[in-house]
Structure formats: structure tokens, C-alpha cells
Amino acid sequence: MSLVALRAKLDRLSEQIVARFRDRAWFALNPSLYIPGAIPIAGHPDRSLLDWSLEGLERYHASLGRYEVPDQHPLVLASFPDSPVQRTVQLPRLPKVPPIARETLIRFYLDLLPRLCSPGEDPHDYGEVAYTDADLITRLNERIYLGAFVAYYKLEREPELLALADQPAALRDQLRDPDRELVVLTQVSEAAHRFGCPAPLMIEAFEWVMARALDLQVRFLQHVAALRRGGTQES
């Protein structure tokens, strides 16, 4: 995979995320899904339905081998059984950097929903809404985590980036690509209009997502620099 191919994947993922936001907008806000214990889950009195759905979706993805692919990283699960699915993927094994903090991503998502969805509760839709939420958060996590691979390919092209590892602000400025950001936001706006989503809200959301992906790029290169200083191979 090249940086060009990776960006094409990111663009497809961005369009999928906008489409899923459209799906979520069909339903009421359903705030009970996000309150631990508000919707009873037998044996798990302190879990919210969102948490339950996220864990269940990640366990299903893990059973298919998703998290054995180097560019995928779970947000919730710390461990899971090996998948029986055998496949070979030609991607570099990068040094692991933690994904965005789960609480940070979920708080961003929940703060966005009241501006997207109508108020109210509809217990009939709880299951479908919980699945849509979990799927959307999983896609947002993937979109951000792919920043590590973006940084990897930028480092291949510009090895001198590691010289800025101890200057995170300067490294961030060097990694930023305003032209690419404009392309992404234009595509997001077009997708929002196509799917009937509020374009300003989608643009705001993706500005946040791209900023978090850039944070991850910085952390990844700092980690690689630390490994090289310590004489450890990073891949």
C-alpha cells in the first residue's frame, strides 16, 4: 500500500462514516442508551447499552480476524481469543501506539448527537440504534488510527521527520497537509449533501477527526524515534 492508496481508503471510509451519520439521524436521540443501568442488561447492572454493543461488535470483528490486520486496532477490548480465520495481509507490522482514548472518542460522539438527532426516546429502536452507534464509533476509531500508517508512509518519504521528534509542535506543523485537508472536507461536504446530512456539522466532525489523526501521527513518529534511539527495530 502506498500513501496514495491509503488516502483512497481513507476517502472511502469518510464517505461510509457520513452515510452512517445519516442512518443515525433517522432515529431519535434515545439518551437512555448512554446511561449505565438505564436499560437493564442481565448480569451487567452498571453497563450502558452503548458499551454492551461496542464490546459485542468488537468481539464479532475479532472472531473474523479483523484485529490481526496491522491497520486495525480495537477501541474497547484489551484481549480476545485468536480468530480461526486464516489470511495473509501484505501490510507492514508497525510498532503499536495506543488508539485515541475511548472516553475522548465517545464523548465527542455523544456531544455531536443532539445536533444531529431529534430529541426523545423510542424503545422500539434501541437495538438498531445501539448497533448504529457502535458501528459509527468503530469506523471513527479506524479513520483516526489509520493516521499511524499515514505517518509511516510519510516517514518513508521524509526520513528527516524523526529529527523533530522532541519538538511535537514543529513535527505537527511539518506533518500537516492543508491541501489534503481541504480535499477531505470538500468530499465530506459533497457526501453530506448527497446523503441529506447537515454539511456544516459533518465538516466540523471531520475537522476534529483529522486533528486526532494528526495527533496520532505525531505520537507514532515519537515512538519510532524512541525505539531507534534505544536500538530496537520498530517493524
N, C-alpha and C positions, 0 to 999 in steps of 0.2 A: 504494500500500500504506500502511495506517495502522499505528500501533503495535498495535492490536487484531489486525489481520490478520497482522502479523509474529509476534505471540505465538502465534497459531493455527498458523502454520508451524513455529515452534519446538517446539510441543507435538507435532505430528505427527512431527517429526524425533526428538524424545526417545523416542517410542514405537518408532520404527524402530530406534533405537540399542539399546534394551532387547531387542528381538526378535533383533537380530544378536548381542548378547551371549549370548542363549540358543542361537543357532546355533553360536557358538564353543565353548560349554560341551559340545556333543555330542562334541567331539574331544579327544584327549589334548593335553597341553601342547606337545609337539613342539619342544623348545628349540633344535634344530639350525637351525630356520628363521631364527633371530635372530642366528646366529653367522656373521660373514663367512667365506666359503670352506667352511663345513661341508657345504653341499650344492653340489656343483660346478656352476658356470654357465660354459659355454664362452666364453672371451674376457673374462670378468669374474671373475677369481680372488678378488678382495677384496670382492665384494658378497655380502650375505646375500639369501636368497630373499625375505624381507620387503621389503627395499629394492627388489629387482627387481620385485616385484609392485606395490608402491606406484607406482613410476615408470611401469610399463606401464598401470596403471589410470588414472593422470592423463593419459597420452598419449591413451588412448582417449577419456576425457571431453573433452579438449581438441579432439579431432577432431570432436566433436559440438557444439562451441561453448560448452561449459559455462563456461569461464573468461572468455568475453566478456560474460557476465551480471554486472552490477555486484556482486551479493551473494555471488559465488563467488570463491575465491582458492585457488590450488594450494599445497600444503604442500611439495612436493619440487621441481617443475620451476621453473627460473628463466625459461625461454623455451620456446616451441613454435611450430610453423607456424600460420598463420591457418587457421581452420576454413572448409571450403567451405559449411557450413550457414549460411544467411541467415535471421535472425529479428530481430524488433523487440521489445524488452522495455521496458516503461514503468516503469523504476526510476531514481532519481537516481544520477548518477555521483559517488560520494563520493571525497574525497581518499584515496589509498591509505595504509593503515597496515599494517605487516608482520603476518602471522598469528602465532600462537603459535609459538615456536621448535620446529622439527621434533624436535630431540633431547628437549625437555621433554615433548612430547606422547607420543612413542614410549616414553620411559622410564616415564611414568605408565601407559601401556597394558601394557607388559611387567611392571611391578610388580603389576598387577591380575590377570594371567592365572593365576598359581599358586593364587590363591584362588578361581578360577572353574573351572579345568580339572583333570582327573585327571593325575597325572604319567605320563611315558612318551613313547615315540616310535612313530609308525606311518607309515613312508614311503609307504604306500598313499594316505594322506590329505594329503600335503604340498601338492599343488596347490590343493585345495579350502580347506585351512586358510590358506594364504598369501593366497588371494583374499578369504576372510572377514576376515582381519586387515586387509588393505589397505582393504577396503570400510568396515570399522568405524572405522579411523583417519581415513579421508576424511570420514565422517559426523561424527565428533567434531570435526574441524577446522572443518567447515561450521557446526556448532552453536555453536562458540566465535566464529568470525569474524562471524557474524550480530550479535554484540554491537556492531559498528560501526554497523549500521543501527538497532539499538535506541537507541544514543546519538544518532544523527541525529534520530530522531523525538522523543526526549526534549528535545533542544535546540530543536526547533521549538516545543514546548510551553512550555519554560522557557529562554528566551534568556539569562537571568541565570546559568546554569550556567557560562558561559565566564569569569565573574569569579573562579571558583575554580580556574582552570587552573594557577596557580602553587602551589596547595595540594592536592596529589594526595590526601592522606588525607581532607581535608574534601570534596573532589569525589567521592571514592569513597563516602563516607557519604551524600552527597546523592543519588547515583545508585542506591544500594541500595534495593530494594523488598522488604522481608521478607515481606509478604503474598503477593507474586508468587512468591517463592522457595518458600514453603510450598505454594502451589498446584502448582508444578512437582514438588516432592518427593513430594507426595501422589499425583500422577498417575504418577510413576515407580514408587512403591511398588505401586500398583494394577496397573500393567503388568507388574512383576516377578512378582507373584503369578499373574497371568493367563498369563504365558509360562513359569512354572516356574523363574525365576531367583532367586537369593538377594537378597531385598529390601534387607537392610542394606548389602550390597556395592554394589548399584545406587544406593542413596541416597548412599553415600559417594562413588561415582564422579561423580554429578551435582552434589554439593556442590563438588567440585573443578572440574568443567566450568563451573559458573556463576561460580565465583570467577575463573577465567581469562577468561570472557566479560566480567566486570566490569572486570578489568584492561584489556581491550581497549577498553571504553567510555571509560575514563579516558584512555588513550593517544590515542584518536581525538579527544576534545574538546581535549586539549592541543595536538594537531596543528592542529586547526581554529583554535584561538586564536592559535597562532604564525603561521598563514597570514594571518589577519586583521590581526595587528599588522604583518605585512610588506606588507600591501596586496595580497595575492594572493587571487584567487577560489578557493574550495575546491570548487566543483562546477560 
